Amino acid sequence: MSHLDVAIVGAGAAGVYTAAALRDVEPDVRIDVYERLSSPYGLVRHGVAPDHPDRIARLTAGLDAAFAASGARLLGGVEIGTDITVAELRERYAAVVIATGARHDAPLDLPGPATFGAADFVAWYSGHPDARPDWPLTAESVAVIGAGNVALDITRMLATVTGGFAGNAVRDIHLFARRGPADTRFSAYELGEIGDLAGVDVVVDPADLVPDRHMERMTRQFPPVRKVVDILREWSMRPLRSGSRRVHPHFYRLPAAVLGADRVEGLRTERAIPDGYGRVDGSGEYHDHPVQAVYRAVGYVAVPPPGVPCDPATGAMIEQPGLYVTGWAKRGGVGLVASTRAEAAQTARKIRHDLVRR
């Protein structure tokens, strides 16, 4: 084989870093990157909150450098399954890599009226071309369910009253986490940003911060966890600043039901009891929170392109000889750029091992 032809489906971080890694391990490779949108970089371009322009610029610069180093050809505006099939790609290329990411909301089965998914809201405020043209910002009190940085992004953007949020009516944002403060996936930096918002008070119940042996162990062993808990503890003691908007982080709350008939009128949660090992059990004690909108930020899931086999039980895409999966398409919406780059390098080495150095 004088050269290796590889197709990569998806021009987000996983696809770009896989292309660069392939060039590193096998210089005699020709790479075509297929992208559904007209521009590359996926969630870096259409998933980072617009109030973080420095982060967008930094990530984009890194992807620009990686893409240039890969020597790959970008084929934008190509819909896999419509414009070309996976089967046709596999006929034309020695290897096909699925790197389409995870851009759909993980399900959260709650009875009651419809709720908003994080992916849809993020797409709207980041200007994704597939997003709806406007967003209803009429609710004065909203609930955000989730304990990761996407939930923080949504909370921060909902607390905004400038730019595209100028007509935002929100006054109270309730952020619900199933477990305790030591088990969130918040970064201390993004959590701290909430407390720095102008005109926003953060209201934390000190009872949610009473340490059990699990919290003590986690804060002792992991400095990032300790920093998150310290920020929350400082907020719990901070006097209110009479802000026009309030953010209420709630911990040990299990979502139980969305209240209302044809529209959201509240969220019912069950108080959770920690067992001292990081797990929680329901208490049978319920509380109703009057809100007019509920946002789900409980993770992203990948949807296989047509023609890619998947496990019917888990939905995970299945690799086959000549067909590879990498990034969030493989492991779901977890991990940041560093883990995506590491997995891209593993995928490149596997392709080289399978197809070049057999």
N, C-alpha and C positions, 0 to 999 in steps of 0.2 A: 504494500500500500504506500504509494508515494506521498499521499497527503490524507488528512482526515477531515471529512465534512461533517459539521455538527450544527444542528438547529436548536436554538434555545427559544422556548415559548415564554415570553414575559420579560420586559425590559426594566423591571424594578431592581432593587438592590441585589436580590438573589441571582437574577439573570445576568446582570452586569458583572458581578464579582465572579460568577462561574466562568464567564467568557474570559476575564482577565486571568483566572487561575488556569484555564485550559491553555492559554498562550504561554504561561510560565512553564508548564510541564511538558508541553508538546508544541514547539515552535512551528512545526509544519502542519498547521491546522487552519481550516477555513470555517469561519463562524458566521452564521446568519441569526440575528435576533429578531423574532417576530413579536410585535406589540399591537394590542387591540386599539390603543389610543394613538394619536398622531405624534405624541411626544413621550419620551421615556421617563423612567424613575419612579413610577407608581406612587406609593404612599409617601415617598419623600417629597414629591411634588404636590400630591393631593391628599395628604394625611397628616401633615404637621400643621399645628395650629398657626394661623397667620400672624399671631402676635409674637411668634418666635422667628423673625426673619433671619437672625444670625445663624440659628441652627439650620434653617433651610439652606442658606448659602453655603454653610460648611459641609453639609451632607452632599449637596449638589456638586460642589467642587471635587469632593472625593470620588463621586461617581463619574464625573467628567474625565478625571485622570484615569480611572480604571477602564472606562470604555475606550478611551483613546489608546491605552496600552494594549488592549485586547485585539485591536485591528478588526473588530467585528463590523459587519454591515447591519444597519438598523432597517427593518422593514416595518414601518408604522402603518396604522390603519388597517391591519389585517386581523380579521376575526376567525379564530380557529374553530372549525366546525361549520363555518359559513363560506368563507373565502377559500379555505384550504382545510383538509381534514388531517387528523393525526396520522391516519393510515398513509396518506399521500406523503406527509413529511417523512415517515419511516421508510418509504420506498426510495426517497431522494437522498437521505442522509444516513451516514453510518451510525449516528447517535442523535437522539432527540431528548432534550432536557426540558421538563415541565417546571417552570419557575413563575407560576402565575400568582403566587401569594395567596393570602386569605383575606378577602374583601367583603365577606358576608357576615352578618351578625350571628353569633352563636345563639341557639334558641333558649328562651326562658319561659317555661310553661306556667303562666299565671292566669287564673280565671279572671274574666272581666273585660272591659273595653280595651281597644288597641293601644299599644305603647309605641314609643319611638325607639328605633335601633341606633346605636352609636355610629355604625358605618354610614347610615343615611345622613345623619346630622353632620358628621365630619365631612362627608362629600359635599354637602351644601356650603358649609362655611369655608371650605378650602377651594371652592370653585371647580369641582370635578365636572367634566363635561356631561356626565350622565345624571347629575344631581337635579332635583326639582328646582324650578326657578325661584321659589320663595319658601319661607319657613314660618309657620305660625308661632309667634312670640307673644301671645296674648295672656298666657298663664302668669298669675302673680306668685303662685307657689308651685314648685316642681320637685320631683323626686328623681335622683340619679342612683341607679343600682349598680354597684361595682366597686372594686378595691384596687384598681390599677391606674396607671398614668392616663389611660384614655378617659376614665371616669373623671380624673382631675382636669383634663383638658376640657371636657364637656362642662364641668362645673364652672371653670374659669371663664369659658366663652359665654355661658348663660348669665354670668354676673356682669357681662359687658353691656354698656349702653351707648357705645359709640360705633361709628362706621356702619356696617350692615346690621348692627344690633340697635340702631338709634331708637327704634320703636319698641324695644324690649320692655315688657311690663313687669318682669320678675322682681319680687321683693325677697322671697325666701327660697333657698335651694337646700334640699335635704339630701345628703349623701349617705347611702346605706351600705354597710359592709357586713357580710355574714359572720365573720370571725372578728378577732380583736385587733387592736392597733399594731401588735407585733407580727401579724400575719398578712398585712396588706402588701401589695406590690408597688406602693407609692415610692417614688424617688424623693429623697429629702428636698432636692432642689425644686421639683415641681410642686410638692406640697407647700413649701415655703412661699411660693409665688401667690398662693391663695391669700395668705395673710398680708401680702404687700399690695393687694388691689385697693385702689382709691375708692372710698365710699362703701367699703365692704367690711362688716364685722364677721368674725368667725366664732361660733358659739359651740363649745365643746363641753359635754357633761363630764365632770370629774369622775363620776362613778364608772364611766367606761374605761378609765385609766388605772383603776385599782389593780395592782400587779398580782397575778397568780404565779405559780412556779414556772409555768411555760413562758410567760412574758419576762420574768426575771432571767431565765436561761437564755432566751433569744436576745435580749438587750445586752447581756453580758458577753455573749459569744460573737455577736454581729454588730459592728459599729454602725452600718447604715440603718439597721433596725432601731438601734438606740437613738439615732438622730431623729428618725421619724417620730418616735414616742416622745422625745424631748420637745419637739416642735408642738405636738398636740398638747402636751402638759403645760407648756408656756401659754398657749392659747386659752387653756381652761382657766388660767389665773389672770388673763389680761382683762382689764375693764373694757366694757363696750365703748366704742367711739361714736355712737349715734349715727352709724352709717345708714344709708338709704336702702342697702341690701344686706342680707345675712346669709351666711353659709353654715349649715348645721351638719357636721359629721356625726353619724350614728354608727356605733359598733355593736356587735352581737345582735343583729337584727336579720331575721330570715324573712324574705318576701313571701307573702302568703296569698294575696289577692289584690287585684286592682278593683277599686270600688266605683260604682256607677252603672247606669244602664247603657245609654248610647254615647256617653262621654265620660271622661275620667273625672271622678269627684274625690278620689282619695286612694291611698295605698295602705293596705293592712299588712303589718309585720308581726312576727312572733319573736318574742324575746328569746335569745339563745343563751345557754348556760355552758361556759367553757369547762372542759374536763381536766385541765392542767397539762394536757399533752398537745395542744394545738387544735383539737377537735371540739365541736360544739354539738349540743343536743337541744332540741326544742323544749320549751318550758310549759307550753300550753297557755302562756300569757300573751295576749294579743293587744296591739295598739293600732288605732286608725289615725293616719296622718292626712289632713285635708290638703290635697294637691290637685291641680288641674292638668298636669301632664306628668308622664313617667318616661324616663330614658333608661334603656338597658345598655350597660357597658360591661358585659360579662364575657367578652372575648370575641375573636373572629374565627371563622371556619373557612376552609378551602372547599371550593366546588370544582370537581374534576372537569376539564374540557371534554367535549364529546369525543368518545373513542379511547379515553384513558381508563383502564380497568381500576376498580376500587373495591375495597372490602365492604360487602353489604352491611355488616354489623357495625363497623366504625366509620365508614365513609373515607378511610385513608386510601390514597392512591397507591397502586401496586406497581412496582418496578418490574420490568421484563428485560430480557436481553436487547440491548439497543435503546431502551426507554428508561430514562432516569427522572427522579423527582428531587427537588432541592428547595431549601428555604421554607417559608411558611406553608407552601403547598404540601410539603412533606410532614412538617411537625406541628402544624396549626399556628395560630397567631401568638406565638411566644418567642421571646428572644429579640435582642437588639442587633445592631449592625455588626458587632464583633462576632456574635455567634453565627450570623448569616455568612460572613466572610469565611469563617472556619469551616462551615459545612460546604460552602462552594468549593473550597480547596479539596475537601474530601471527595466531592463529586467528580472534580476534574481528575484526581488521581485514579479514581475507580474507572472512569472512561478510558484513560490511558492504559491501565492495567488490562481491561477487558478487550480493547480493540487494537491496541498498538503493540504491546509487549507480551503477547500471548505466546 
